[in-house]
Amino acid sequence: MSGLDIFLFGVFPYICLTSFVVGHIWRWKHDKFGWTARSSEWYERRTLRWASPMFHFGLLGVIVGHFVGLVIPQTWTEALGIHENVYHAFALIGGLAAGLVMLIGLVGLAVRRLKTPAIRLATTPNDKFMFAVLGVVIFLGLSVTVYWQLIEGGYNYRESVSIWFRSIFYFNPQISDIAAAPLLFQLHALSAMFLFLIWPYTRLVHVFSAPVFYLWRPYIVYRTRDAETEPGAALTPRGWEKSELPGQKTSKR
C-alpha cells in the first residue's frame, strides 16, 4: 500500500465529504437565489420531455443499486436467502439498464444545450464541467459493469470496495481493500468522490430543493375587484345561488 493509496482512498474521501457538507451550508447562506437548476424549458421542450425523465429515473435506479451494493453487507442478503450469484445477476441487469438510461438522458440533455442557441448562451463553464464529470462517472460505472461482470465473468466488489466504502463512515478506512480492487473500480470510486467534491458549487444543488415547506405554507387569500368591492359599496353575502326555476327569480342566500 503506497502513500498515493493512503491519500486517494484514506484522505481524499474526507476532503470530498467535508466539501459536500460545508459547501452546501455555505451555498445556502450566501447564494440562495442561485440555488436552482436554472430551468430552460421555455426555450426547448421536445428533447427535454424524454431526456430529463430518462436521466432522473436512471439516476434513481443507480442510487438504489449502489445503496444495496455498497451499504448493505453481503452477509445480510445471504441471511435473507439471496445467493450471491442471484444478487449479481439482478445487479448486472438492473445496473446496466439504469446506467444506460441515465447515460442516454445525459447525452440528450447535453446535445440539447449545444443545439439550442438560447440554452447554449445560458450554459456556463461550470455547467459544461459538471456535464463532463457526470459523463465520466457514468461511463466508468458502465465500463466496470460491462468489462468485469460480462467479459471477465464477474468480480465480487462487495468483499473489497463495499467494505472500504462503509469503513469511511466508521472513520477507519480499510485502504487495503480498495487498493486491491481492479483499476476500473478505483477510477470509478475516485470520479464519484470528485463529483461529490464539486456538487455544492454546481446546479446539482437543486436535488435538495424539494418543496417540503409547501406542506405548512399559509393559504393565499384571493379577493375580487368587482364593483361591489369599491369603497362604500354594499357587499353581497357569500353563498351559493339558488337554482332558477320557471317563473321564479334567482336570489342569493
C-alpha positions as CSV (number, residue, x, y, z in Angstrom):
1,M,0.0,0.0,0.0
2,S,1.6,3.2,-1.2
3,G,1.4,6.8,0.0
4,L,-0.7,7.6,-3.0
5,D,-3.2,4.9,-2.0
6,I,-3.3,6.4,1.5
7,F,-4.1,9.8,0.1
8,L,-6.6,8.8,-2.6
9,F,-8.6,6.3,-0.5
10,G,-7.9,7.4,3.0
11,V,-7.7,11.2,2.9
12,F,-9.4,12.3,-0.3
13,P,-12.8,10.8,0.7
14,Y,-12.9,13.1,3.8
15,I,-11.9,16.1,1.8
16,C,-14.9,15.3,-0.6
17,L,-17.3,14.7,2.3
18,T,-16.2,17.9,4.0
19,S,-16.7,19.9,0.8
20,F,-20.1,18.3,0.2
21,V,-21.4,19.2,3.7
22,V,-19.7,22.6,4.3
23,G,-20.2,23.6,0.7
24,H,-24.0,23.2,0.8
25,I,-24.2,25.1,4.0
26,W,-22.1,27.9,2.5
27,R,-24.1,27.9,-0.7
28,W,-27.4,28.1,1.2
29,K,-26.2,31.1,3.3
30,H,-24.6,33.1,0.6
31,D,-26.3,32.1,-2.7
32,K,-29.9,31.3,-2.0
33,F,-31.1,32.9,-5.2
34,G,-28.6,30.8,-7.1
35,W,-29.9,27.6,-5.5
36,T,-31.6,26.4,-8.7
37,A,-31.3,24.3,-11.8
38,R,-32.0,27.3,-13.9
39,S,-34.8,25.8,-15.9
40,S,-34.6,26.2,-19.7
41,E,-37.9,24.6,-20.5
42,W,-39.1,27.9,-22.0
43,Y,-36.5,27.6,-24.8
44,E,-36.9,23.9,-25.8
45,R,-39.3,21.2,-24.7
46,R,-39.3,18.4,-27.2
47,T,-35.9,16.9,-26.2
48,L,-36.4,17.8,-22.5
49,R,-39.6,15.8,-22.3
50,W,-37.8,12.5,-22.8
51,A,-34.2,13.3,-21.8
52,S,-34.9,14.7,-18.4
53,P,-37.1,11.8,-17.2
54,M,-34.6,9.3,-18.5
55,F,-31.7,10.9,-16.7
56,H,-33.5,11.3,-13.4
57,F,-35.2,7.9,-13.3
58,G,-31.9,6.3,-14.4
59,L,-30.2,8.2,-11.6
60,L,-32.8,6.9,-9.1
61,G,-32.1,3.3,-10.2
62,V,-28.3,3.8,-10.0
63,I,-28.7,5.3,-6.5
64,V,-30.8,2.3,-5.3
65,G,-28.4,-0.2,-6.8
66,H,-25.3,1.5,-5.2
67,F,-27.1,1.7,-1.9
68,V,-27.8,-2.0,-1.9
69,G,-24.3,-3.0,-3.2
70,L,-22.2,-0.7,-1.0
71,V,-24.2,-0.1,2.2
72,I,-25.9,-3.5,2.8
73,P,-23.3,-6.1,3.7
74,Q,-23.2,-9.4,1.8
75,T,-23.9,-11.4,4.9
76,W,-27.3,-9.6,5.3
77,T,-28.5,-10.5,1.8
78,E,-27.3,-14.1,2.3
79,A,-29.2,-14.2,5.6
80,L,-32.4,-13.3,3.6
81,G,-31.7,-16.3,1.3
82,I,-30.4,-14.3,-1.6
83,H,-27.5,-16.2,-3.0
84,E,-24.6,-14.1,-4.2
85,N,-24.9,-15.3,-7.8
86,V,-28.6,-14.3,-7.8
87,Y,-27.7,-10.9,-6.4
88,H,-25.0,-10.3,-9.0
89,A,-27.4,-11.3,-11.8
90,F,-30.0,-8.8,-10.7
91,A,-27.3,-6.2,-10.1
92,L,-25.9,-6.7,-13.6
93,I,-29.3,-6.4,-15.3
94,G,-30.6,-3.6,-13.2
95,G,-27.4,-1.7,-13.0
96,L,-26.7,-1.9,-16.8
97,A,-30.3,-0.8,-17.6
98,A,-30.3,2.1,-15.2
99,G,-26.8,3.2,-16.3
100,L,-27.7,3.1,-20.0
101,V,-31.0,5.0,-19.4
102,M,-29.1,7.6,-17.4
103,L,-26.4,8.0,-20.0
104,I,-28.9,8.4,-22.8
105,G,-30.7,11.0,-20.8
106,L,-27.5,12.9,-20.1
107,V,-26.4,12.8,-23.8
108,G,-29.9,14.1,-24.8
109,L,-29.6,17.0,-22.3
110,A,-26.1,17.8,-23.4
111,V,-26.9,17.8,-27.1
112,R,-30.0,19.9,-26.4
113,R,-27.8,22.5,-24.8
114,L,-25.4,22.5,-27.8
115,K,-28.1,22.6,-30.5
116,T,-30.4,25.3,-28.9
117,P,-28.8,28.7,-29.3
118,A,-30.6,30.3,-26.3
119,I,-29.7,27.4,-24.0
120,R,-26.1,27.3,-25.3
121,L,-25.7,31.0,-24.4
122,A,-27.1,30.4,-20.9
123,T,-24.7,27.5,-20.3
124,T,-21.8,28.5,-18.1
125,P,-18.3,26.9,-18.0
126,N,-19.4,25.5,-14.6
127,D,-22.3,23.7,-16.3
128,K,-20.0,22.2,-19.0
129,F,-17.6,21.0,-16.4
130,M,-20.4,19.4,-14.4
131,F,-21.7,17.6,-17.5
132,A,-18.2,16.3,-18.3
133,V,-17.7,15.0,-14.8
134,L,-21.1,13.3,-14.8
135,G,-20.3,11.7,-18.1
136,V,-17.0,10.3,-16.8
137,V,-18.6,8.9,-13.7
138,I,-21.4,7.2,-15.7
139,F,-19.0,5.9,-18.4
140,L,-16.7,4.4,-15.8
141,G,-19.6,2.8,-14.0
142,L,-20.9,1.2,-17.2
143,S,-17.3,0.1,-18.1
144,V,-17.0,-1.6,-14.7
145,T,-20.3,-3.5,-15.3
146,V,-19.6,-4.5,-18.9
147,Y,-16.0,-5.5,-18.5
148,W,-15.9,-7.2,-15.1
149,Q,-19.4,-8.6,-14.9
150,L,-19.9,-9.6,-18.6
151,I,-16.5,-10.0,-20.2
152,E,-14.4,-11.2,-17.2
153,G,-17.2,-13.3,-15.7
154,G,-17.7,-11.3,-12.5
155,Y,-15.9,-9.6,-9.6
156,N,-17.3,-9.6,-6.1
157,Y,-16.8,-6.0,-5.2
158,R,-18.8,-6.5,-2.0
159,E,-15.8,-8.2,-0.5
160,S,-13.4,-5.2,-1.2
161,V,-14.9,-2.0,-2.4
162,S,-18.0,-2.1,-0.3
163,I,-16.0,-2.8,2.9
164,W,-13.8,0.2,2.1
165,F,-16.8,2.4,1.5
166,R,-18.5,1.6,4.8
167,S,-15.3,1.9,6.7
168,I,-15.0,5.6,5.6
169,F,-18.1,6.4,7.8
170,Y,-16.5,4.4,10.7
171,F,-13.5,6.8,10.4
172,N,-11.3,3.7,9.9
173,P,-10.9,3.4,6.1
174,Q,-9.8,0.0,5.0
175,I,-7.5,1.2,2.3
176,S,-6.0,-2.2,1.5
177,D,-9.4,-3.4,0.3
178,I,-9.9,-0.8,-2.3
179,A,-6.2,-0.8,-3.2
180,A,-6.5,-4.5,-4.1
181,A,-9.6,-3.9,-6.3
182,P,-9.2,-3.7,-10.1
183,L,-8.2,-0.3,-11.6
184,L,-11.6,0.4,-13.1
185,F,-13.3,0.1,-9.7
186,Q,-10.7,2.5,-8.3
187,L,-11.2,5.1,-11.1
188,H,-15.0,4.9,-10.7
189,A,-14.7,5.4,-7.0
190,L,-12.4,8.4,-7.4
191,S,-14.6,10.0,-10.1
192,A,-17.7,9.6,-7.9
193,M,-15.9,11.2,-5.0
194,F,-14.8,14.1,-7.1
195,L,-18.4,14.6,-8.2
196,F,-19.3,15.0,-4.5
197,L,-16.4,17.4,-4.1
198,I,-17.8,19.8,-6.7
199,W,-21.5,19.1,-6.1
200,P,-22.3,22.1,-3.9
201,Y,-20.9,24.6,-6.4
202,T,-22.9,23.4,-9.3
203,R,-26.6,23.3,-10.3
204,L,-26.7,19.8,-8.8
205,V,-27.8,21.5,-5.5
206,H,-31.3,21.5,-6.9
207,V,-31.5,17.9,-5.8
208,F,-32.1,19.2,-2.3
209,S,-34.8,21.6,-3.3
210,A,-37.9,19.5,-2.7
211,P,-40.9,21.8,-1.8
212,V,-41.3,20.4,1.6
213,F,-42.3,23.7,3.2
214,Y,-45.4,23.8,0.9
215,L,-47.0,21.4,3.4
216,W,-47.4,24.0,6.0
217,R,-47.4,27.2,3.9
218,P,-50.3,29.5,4.8
219,Y,-53.1,29.8,2.4
220,I,-53.1,32.5,-0.2
221,V,-56.3,34.7,0.0
222,Y,-57.6,36.0,-3.3
223,R,-60.1,38.9,-3.4
224,T,-62.1,40.0,-6.3
225,R,-62.1,43.6,-7.6
226,D,-65.6,43.9,-8.9
227,A,-67.9,46.8,-8.4
228,E,-69.2,45.5,-5.1
229,T,-65.7,45.8,-3.5
230,E,-65.4,49.5,-4.3
231,P,-65.4,51.8,-1.2
232,G,-68.9,52.4,0.1
233,A,-70.5,49.6,-2.0
234,A,-72.7,47.1,-0.2
235,L,-71.2,43.6,-0.1
236,T,-73.2,40.7,-1.3
237,P,-73.4,37.9,1.3
238,R,-71.4,34.9,0.4
239,G,-73.1,31.6,-0.6
240,W,-74.4,29.5,-3.4
241,E,-77.0,30.9,-5.8
242,K,-80.3,29.0,-5.8
243,S,-81.3,27.2,-8.9
244,E,-83.6,29.2,-11.1
245,L,-87.0,27.5,-11.6
246,P,-89.6,28.5,-14.2
247,G,-91.5,31.6,-13.0
248,Q,-89.1,32.3,-10.2
249,K,-86.3,34.9,-9.9
250,T,-82.8,34.0,-8.9
251,S,-81.8,35.1,-5.5
252,K,-78.8,34.6,-3.3
253,R,-78.7,33.1,0.2
